[in-house]
Amino acid sequence: MSEQKGILFILSGPSAVGKGTVRKELFKRNPDLVFSISATTRDIRPGEVDGVDYYYKTREEFEELIKQDKLLEYAKFVNNYYGTPRQFVEEQLDKGRDVFLEIEVQGAMQVKDNFPEGVFIFLLPPSLEELEKRLFHRGTETHAMMQGRLRKAIEEIKMMDQYDYLIENDDVKKAASKVESIIQCEHLRRHRTAHIYKKRLEVE
């Protein structure tokens, strides 16, 4: 086990706010960060690798993980389960590695219930107009579907009080830099480091 445990960071926010883009920029700069691999019951696709893209499970295996409380969060989409295995996260943290979870708001609230010591970061759009533009720019859904997504996004934004940090994603590089600052600050918190210095300096 590492002298200092790793930290679980949860990046969350409404649809189209840019979570994936900010996370990719962050990982380009910080290759030592561990991206949490999800488990799923959907079929493996050509080119995907078990344990790299997802942990592929049967429905029975996944439901057993739910029963045994071995998932930090899970949800069901289009008749398939998706979730975050607790074991992988805890093993990486024990090795002193920081684990990064990029997730929707509903899943983040489940993680908060199951792993409250995580650090929760909420990504915000510069404005609702900008969020609407990003949603509509995707061009993959009907107008009614996008209006529904926008209404859901507004409800999710109201959940910001449940998070530790708020970051406005007006510029991807700036947003990633702010996440980096949070990671650095969290590692300097007294409750994470005092035991190390007390042992090193031989003081109680």
ZADO-1210 file (C-alpha; in nm, 4 decimals, padded with zeros to 6 digits):
<atoms>
<atom x="00.0000" y="00.0000" z="00.0000" code="MET" pos="1"/>
<atom x="00.1218" y="00.3511" z="-00.0813" code="SER" pos="2"/>
<atom x="00.2207" y="00.5947" z="00.1953" code="GLU" pos="3"/>
<atom x="-00.0624" y="00.8197" z="00.0764" code="GLN" pos="4"/>
<atom x="-00.3784" y="00.6716" z="-00.0686" code="LYS" pos="5"/>
<atom x="-00.5036" y="00.7873" z="-00.4030" code="GLY" pos="6"/>
<atom x="-00.8155" y="01.0019" z="-00.4341" code="ILE" pos="7"/>
<atom x="-01.1346" y="00.9327" z="-00.6267" code="LEU" pos="8"/>
<atom x="-01.2318" y="01.2367" z="-00.8334" code="PHE" pos="9"/>
<atom x="-01.5809" y="01.2500" z="-00.9828" code="ILE" pos="10"/>
<atom x="-01.6394" y="01.4867" z="-01.2762" code="LEU" pos="11"/>
<atom x="-02.0059" y="01.5407" z="-01.3429" code="SER" pos="12"/>
<atom x="-02.2430" y="01.7836" z="-01.5077" code="GLY" pos="13"/>
<atom x="-02.5334" y="01.8086" z="-01.7515" code="PRO" pos="14"/>
<atom x="-02.5362" y="01.6572" z="-02.0977" code="SER" pos="15"/>
<atom x="-02.3299" y="01.8480" z="-02.3596" code="ALA" pos="16"/>
<atom x="-02.1405" y="02.0511" z="-02.0980" code="VAL" pos="17"/>
<atom x="-01.8135" y="01.8991" z="-02.2217" code="GLY" pos="18"/>
<atom x="-01.7205" y="01.6447" z="-01.9546" code="LYS" pos="19"/>
<atom x="-01.5492" y="01.4090" z="-02.1977" code="GLY" pos="20"/>
<atom x="-01.3532" y="01.6851" z="-02.3694" code="THR" pos="21"/>
<atom x="-01.2253" y="01.8270" z="-02.0399" code="VAL" pos="22"/>
<atom x="-01.1392" y="01.4785" z="-01.9128" code="ARG" pos="23"/>
<atom x="-00.9380" y="01.3991" z="-02.2294" code="LYS" pos="24"/>
<atom x="-00.7452" y="01.7262" z="-02.1995" code="GLU" pos="25"/>
<atom x="-00.6744" y="01.6503" z="-01.8342" code="LEU" pos="26"/>
<atom x="-00.5481" y="01.2997" z="-01.9141" code="PHE" pos="27"/>
<atom x="-00.3182" y="01.4322" z="-02.1882" code="LYS" pos="28"/>
<atom x="-00.1456" y="01.6404" z="-01.9207" code="ARG" pos="29"/>
<atom x="-00.1674" y="01.3818" z="-01.6405" code="ASN" pos="30"/>
<atom x="-00.1074" y="01.0313" z="-01.7817" code="PRO" pos="31"/>
<atom x="-00.0731" y="00.8856" z="-01.4302" code="ASP" pos="32"/>
<atom x="-00.4419" y="00.9419" z="-01.3601" code="LEU" pos="33"/>
<atom x="-00.6486" y="00.6228" z="-01.3766" code="VAL" pos="34"/>
<atom x="-00.9751" y="00.6314" z="-01.5689" code="PHE" pos="35"/>
<atom x="-01.2393" y="00.4195" z="-01.3998" code="SER" pos="36"/>
<atom x="-01.3483" y="00.1311" z="-01.6235" code="ILE" pos="37"/>
<atom x="-01.7195" y="00.0551" z="-01.6199" code="SER" pos="38"/>
<atom x="-01.8882" y="-00.2834" z="-01.6217" code="ALA" pos="39"/>
<atom x="-02.1666" y="-00.3521" z="-01.8714" code="THR" pos="40"/>
<atom x="-02.3978" y="-00.6284" z="-01.9894" code="THR" pos="41"/>
<atom x="-02.3988" y="-00.5110" z="-02.3497" code="ARG" pos="42"/>
<atom x="-02.2250" y="-00.7220" z="-02.6140" code="ASP" pos="43"/>
<atom x="-01.8586" y="-00.6586" z="-02.6800" code="ILE" pos="44"/>
<atom x="-01.8048" y="-00.4718" z="-03.0087" code="ARG" pos="45"/>
<atom x="-01.5326" y="-00.5323" z="-03.2699" code="PRO" pos="46"/>
<atom x="-01.2030" y="-00.3828" z="-03.1554" code="GLY" pos="47"/>
<atom x="-01.3053" y="-00.3601" z="-02.7884" code="GLU" pos="48"/>
<atom x="-01.1076" y="-00.5397" z="-02.5185" code="VAL" pos="49"/>
<atom x="-01.2461" y="-00.6806" z="-02.1938" code="ASP" pos="50"/>
<atom x="-01.0876" y="-00.4980" z="-01.8992" code="GLY" pos="51"/>
<atom x="-00.9799" y="-00.2073" z="-02.1188" code="VAL" pos="52"/>
<atom x="-01.2975" y="-00.0630" z="-02.2703" code="ASP" pos="53"/>
<atom x="-01.5390" y="-00.2248" z="-02.0250" code="TYR" pos="54"/>
<atom x="-01.5675" y="-00.5228" z="-01.7952" code="TYR" pos="55"/>
<atom x="-01.8179" y="-00.7328" z="-01.9882" code="TYR" pos="56"/>
<atom x="-02.0624" y="-00.9198" z="-01.7653" code="LYS" pos="57"/>
<atom x="-02.3658" y="-01.1418" z="-01.8125" code="THR" pos="58"/>
<atom x="-02.6924" y="-01.0096" z="-01.6707" code="ARG" pos="59"/>
<atom x="-02.6691" y="-01.2662" z="-01.3901" code="GLU" pos="60"/>
<atom x="-02.3121" y="-01.1612" z="-01.3030" code="GLU" pos="61"/>
<atom x="-02.4071" y="-00.7933" z="-01.3009" code="PHE" pos="62"/>
<atom x="-02.7142" y="-00.8455" z="-01.0842" code="GLU" pos="63"/>
<atom x="-02.4978" y="-01.0437" z="-00.8403" code="GLU" pos="64"/>
<atom x="-02.2622" y="-00.7426" z="-00.8184" code="LEU" pos="65"/>
<atom x="-02.5656" y="-00.5270" z="-00.7332" code="ILE" pos="66"/>
<atom x="-02.6799" y="-00.7721" z="-00.4617" code="LYS" pos="67"/>
<atom x="-02.3326" y="-00.7835" z="-00.3069" code="GLN" pos="68"/>
<atom x="-02.2961" y="-00.4029" z="-00.3079" code="ASP" pos="69"/>
<atom x="-01.9894" y="-00.4241" z="-00.5309" code="LYS" pos="70"/>
<atom x="-02.0818" y="-00.1269" z="-00.7503" code="LEU" pos="71"/>
<atom x="-02.0331" y="00.2401" z="-00.6636" code="LEU" pos="72"/>
<atom x="-02.3179" y="00.3229" z="-00.9014" code="GLU" pos="73"/>
<atom x="-02.5184" y="00.1611" z="-01.1790" code="TYR" pos="74"/>
<atom x="-02.7940" y="00.2370" z="-01.4243" code="ALA" pos="75"/>
<atom x="-02.9885" y="00.0634" z="-01.6991" code="LYS" pos="76"/>
<atom x="-02.9944" y="00.1983" z="-02.0553" code="PHE" pos="77"/>
<atom x="-03.1675" y="00.0322" z="-02.3512" code="VAL" pos="78"/>
<atom x="-03.2067" y="-00.2939" z="-02.1580" code="ASN" pos="79"/>
<atom x="-02.8369" y="-00.3124" z="-02.0608" code="ASN" pos="80"/>
<atom x="-02.6727" y="-00.2438" z="-01.7269" code="TYR" pos="81"/>
<atom x="-02.3750" y="-00.0092" z="-01.6832" code="TYR" pos="82"/>
<atom x="-02.1922" y="00.0498" z="-01.3565" code="GLY" pos="83"/>
<atom x="-01.8687" y="00.1315" z="-01.1728" code="THR" pos="84"/>
<atom x="-01.7045" y="-00.1664" z="-00.9959" code="PRO" pos="85"/>
<atom x="-01.5934" y="-00.0810" z="-00.6435" code="ARG" pos="86"/>
<atom x="-01.3047" y="-00.3319" z="-00.6406" code="GLN" pos="87"/>
<atom x="-01.1125" y="-00.1757" z="-00.9305" code="PHE" pos="88"/>
<atom x="-01.1425" y="00.1730" z="-00.7796" code="VAL" pos="89"/>
<atom x="-01.0348" y="00.0655" z="-00.4305" code="GLU" pos="90"/>
<atom x="-00.7383" y="-00.1383" z="-00.5616" code="GLU" pos="91"/>
<atom x="-00.6064" y="00.1624" z="-00.7553" code="GLN" pos="92"/>
<atom x="-00.6560" y="00.3981" z="-00.4592" code="LEU" pos="93"/>
<atom x="-00.4664" y="00.1582" z="-00.2302" code="ASP" pos="94"/>
<atom x="-00.1751" y="00.1723" z="-00.4760" code="LYS" pos="95"/>
<atom x="-00.1677" y="00.5498" z="-00.4294" code="GLY" pos="96"/>
<atom x="-00.3128" y="00.6211" z="-00.7730" code="ARG" pos="97"/>
<atom x="-00.5816" y="00.8828" z="-00.8314" code="ASP" pos="98"/>
<atom x="-00.8929" y="00.7491" z="-01.0029" code="VAL" pos="99"/>
<atom x="-01.1060" y="00.9703" z="-01.2253" code="PHE" pos="100"/>
<atom x="-01.4724" y="00.9028" z="-01.2876" code="LEU" pos="101"/>
<atom x="-01.6636" y="01.0949" z="-01.5562" code="GLU" pos="102"/>
<atom x="-02.0331" y="01.0433" z="-01.5009" code="ILE" pos="103"/>
<atom x="-02.3839" y="01.1828" z="-01.5252" code="GLU" pos="104"/>
<atom x="-02.5430" y="01.3562" z="-01.2262" code="VAL" pos="105"/>
<atom x="-02.7701" y="01.0654" z="-01.1287" code="GLN" pos="106"/>
<atom x="-02.4730" y="00.8290" z="-01.1121" code="GLY" pos="107"/>
<atom x="-02.2630" y="01.0832" z="-00.9220" code="ALA" pos="108"/>
<atom x="-02.5264" y="01.1009" z="-00.6493" code="MET" pos="109"/>
<atom x="-02.5128" y="00.7214" z="-00.6135" code="GLN" pos="110"/>
<atom x="-02.1330" y="00.7398" z="-00.5832" code="VAL" pos="111"/>
<atom x="-02.1722" y="01.0084" z="-00.3167" code="LYS" pos="112"/>
<atom x="-02.3932" y="00.7739" z="-00.1132" code="ASP" pos="113"/>
<atom x="-02.1541" y="00.4795" z="-00.1545" code="ASN" pos="114"/>
<atom x="-01.8186" y="00.6607" z="-00.1463" code="PHE" pos="115"/>
<atom x="-01.8660" y="00.9987" z="00.0275" code="PRO" pos="116"/>
<atom x="-01.4889" y="01.0507" z="00.0654" code="GLU" pos="117"/>
<atom x="-01.4659" y="01.1112" z="-00.3098" code="GLY" pos="118"/>
<atom x="-01.4077" y="01.4628" z="-00.4445" code="VAL" pos="119"/>
<atom x="-01.7055" y="01.5805" z="-00.6490" code="PHE" pos="120"/>
<atom x="-01.6530" y="01.8349" z="-00.9283" code="ILE" pos="121"/>
<atom x="-01.9440" y="01.9858" z="-01.1216" code="PHE" pos="122"/>
<atom x="-01.8883" y="02.1239" z="-01.4710" code="LEU" pos="123"/>
<atom x="-02.1111" y="02.4164" z="-01.5689" code="LEU" pos="124"/>
<atom x="-02.1809" y="02.5798" z="-01.9062" code="PRO" pos="125"/>
<atom x="-02.1035" y="02.9534" z="-01.9456" code="PRO" pos="126"/>
<atom x="-02.4775" y="03.0106" z="-02.0012" code="SER" pos="127"/>
<atom x="-02.7967" y="02.8214" z="-02.0767" code="LEU" pos="128"/>
<atom x="-02.7858" y="02.9683" z="-02.4277" code="GLU" pos="129"/>
<atom x="-02.4434" y="02.8136" z="-02.4826" code="GLU" pos="130"/>
<atom x="-02.5588" y="02.4792" z="-02.3441" code="LEU" pos="131"/>
<atom x="-02.8582" y="02.4836" z="-02.5774" code="GLU" pos="132"/>
<atom x="-02.6284" y="02.5597" z="-02.8697" code="LYS" pos="133"/>
<atom x="-02.4040" y="02.2651" z="-02.7812" code="ARG" pos="134"/>
<atom x="-02.7021" y="02.0331" z="-02.7482" code="LEU" pos="135"/>
<atom x="-02.8482" y="02.1388" z="-03.0815" code="PHE" pos="136"/>
<atom x="-02.5064" y="02.1333" z="-03.2517" code="HIS" pos="137"/>
<atom x="-02.4936" y="01.7554" z="-03.2107" code="ARG" pos="138"/>
<atom x="-02.7720" y="01.7248" z="-03.4671" code="GLY" pos="139"/>
<atom x="-02.8435" y="01.3620" z="-03.3808" code="THR" pos="140"/>
<atom x="-03.1902" y="01.4005" z="-03.2268" code="GLU" pos="141"/>
<atom x="-03.5267" y="01.5593" z="-03.2986" code="THR" pos="142"/>
<atom x="-03.6108" y="01.9098" z="-03.1758" code="HIS" pos="143"/>
<atom x="-03.8505" y="01.7668" z="-02.9143" code="ALA" pos="144"/>
<atom x="-03.5838" y="01.5268" z="-02.7841" code="MET" pos="145"/>
<atom x="-03.3302" y="01.8088" z="-02.7549" code="MET" pos="146"/>
<atom x="-03.5810" y="02.0288" z="-02.5712" code="GLN" pos="147"/>
<atom x="-03.6298" y="01.7403" z="-02.3278" code="GLY" pos="148"/>
<atom x="-03.2517" y="01.7127" z="-02.2815" code="ARG" pos="149"/>
<atom x="-03.2334" y="02.0859" z="-02.2123" code="LEU" pos="150"/>
<atom x="-03.5056" y="02.0645" z="-01.9467" code="ARG" pos="151"/>
<atom x="-03.3231" y="01.7714" z="-01.7846" code="LYS" pos="152"/>
<atom x="-02.9938" y="01.9659" z="-01.7988" code="ALA" pos="153"/>
<atom x="-03.1518" y="02.2590" z="-01.6145" code="ILE" pos="154"/>
<atom x="-03.2760" y="02.0222" z="-01.3413" code="GLU" pos="155"/>
<atom x="-02.9246" y="01.8740" z="-01.3147" code="GLU" pos="156"/>
<atom x="-02.7661" y="02.2193" z="-01.2867" code="ILE" pos="157"/>
<atom x="-02.9838" y="02.2795" z="-00.9814" code="LYS" pos="158"/>
<atom x="-02.7929" y="01.9904" z="-00.8169" code="MET" pos="159"/>
<atom x="-02.4665" y="02.1887" z="-00.8054" code="MET" pos="160"/>
<atom x="-02.4982" y="02.2373" z="-00.4278" code="ASP" pos="161"/>
<atom x="-02.4301" y="01.8646" z="-00.3852" code="GLN" pos="162"/>
<atom x="-02.0734" y="01.9053" z="-00.5186" code="TYR" pos="163"/>
<atom x="-01.7435" y="02.0155" z="-00.3639" code="ASP" pos="164"/>
<atom x="-01.6200" y="02.2261" z="-00.6557" code="TYR" pos="165"/>
<atom x="-01.7829" y="02.4149" z="-00.9434" code="LEU" pos="166"/>
<atom x="-01.5983" y="02.4807" z="-01.2699" code="ILE" pos="167"/>
<atom x="-01.7290" y="02.6796" z="-01.5649" code="GLU" pos="168"/>
<atom x="-01.6362" y="02.5192" z="-01.8950" code="ASN" pos="169"/>
<atom x="-01.5973" y="02.8322" z="-02.1063" code="ASP" pos="170"/>
<atom x="-01.2594" y="02.7114" z="-02.2352" code="ASP" pos="171"/>
<atom x="-01.1480" y="02.3458" z="-02.2278" code="VAL" pos="172"/>
<atom x="-00.7819" y="02.4142" z="-02.1442" code="LYS" pos="173"/>
<atom x="-00.8746" y="02.6546" z="-01.8639" code="LYS" pos="174"/>
<atom x="-01.1295" y="02.4104" z="-01.7219" code="ALA" pos="175"/>
<atom x="-00.8736" y="02.1267" z="-01.7277" code="ALA" pos="176"/>
<atom x="-00.6205" y="02.3522" z="-01.5509" code="SER" pos="177"/>
<atom x="-00.8741" y="02.4207" z="-01.2758" code="LYS" pos="178"/>
<atom x="-00.9314" y="02.0475" z="-01.2294" code="VAL" pos="179"/>
<atom x="-00.5527" y="02.0044" z="-01.2028" code="GLU" pos="180"/>
<atom x="-00.5456" y="02.2682" z="-00.9294" code="SER" pos="181"/>
<atom x="-00.8175" y="02.0828" z="-00.7382" code="ILE" pos="182"/>
<atom x="-00.6197" y="01.7573" z="-00.7602" code="ILE" pos="183"/>
<atom x="-00.3059" y="01.9300" z="-00.6262" code="GLN" pos="184"/>
<atom x="-00.4943" y="02.1022" z="-00.3430" code="CYS" pos="185"/>
<atom x="-00.6733" y="01.7837" z="-00.2360" code="GLU" pos="186"/>
<atom x="-00.3395" y="01.6062" z="-00.1960" code="HIS" pos="187"/>
<atom x="-00.2256" y="01.8799" z="00.0438" code="LEU" pos="188"/>
<atom x="-00.5226" y="01.8514" z="00.2778" code="ARG" pos="189"/>
<atom x="-00.4216" y="01.7919" z="00.6388" code="ARG" pos="190"/>
<atom x="-00.6299" y="01.4789" z="00.6874" code="HIS" pos="191"/>
<atom x="-00.4518" y="01.3122" z="00.3945" code="ARG" pos="192"/>
<atom x="-00.0943" y="01.4039" z="00.4896" code="THR" pos="193"/>
<atom x="-00.0612" y="01.4677" z="00.8663" code="ALA" pos="194"/>
<atom x="00.0061" y="01.1016" z="00.9514" code="HIS" pos="195"/>
<atom x="00.2932" y="01.0938" z="00.7008" code="ILE" pos="196"/>
<atom x="00.4668" y="01.4003" z="00.8449" code="TYR" pos="197"/>
<atom x="00.4095" y="01.2942" z="01.2064" code="LYS" pos="198"/>
<atom x="00.5781" y="00.9625" z="01.1346" code="LYS" pos="199"/>
<atom x="00.8593" y="01.1223" z="00.9340" code="ARG" pos="200"/>
<atom x="00.9269" y="01.3932" z="01.1941" code="LEU" pos="201"/>
<atom x="00.8646" y="01.1600" z="01.4873" code="GLU" pos="202"/>
<atom x="00.6034" y="01.3791" z="01.6513" code="VAL" pos="203"/>
<atom x="00.2554" y="01.2963" z="01.7728" code="GLU" pos="204"/>
</atoms>
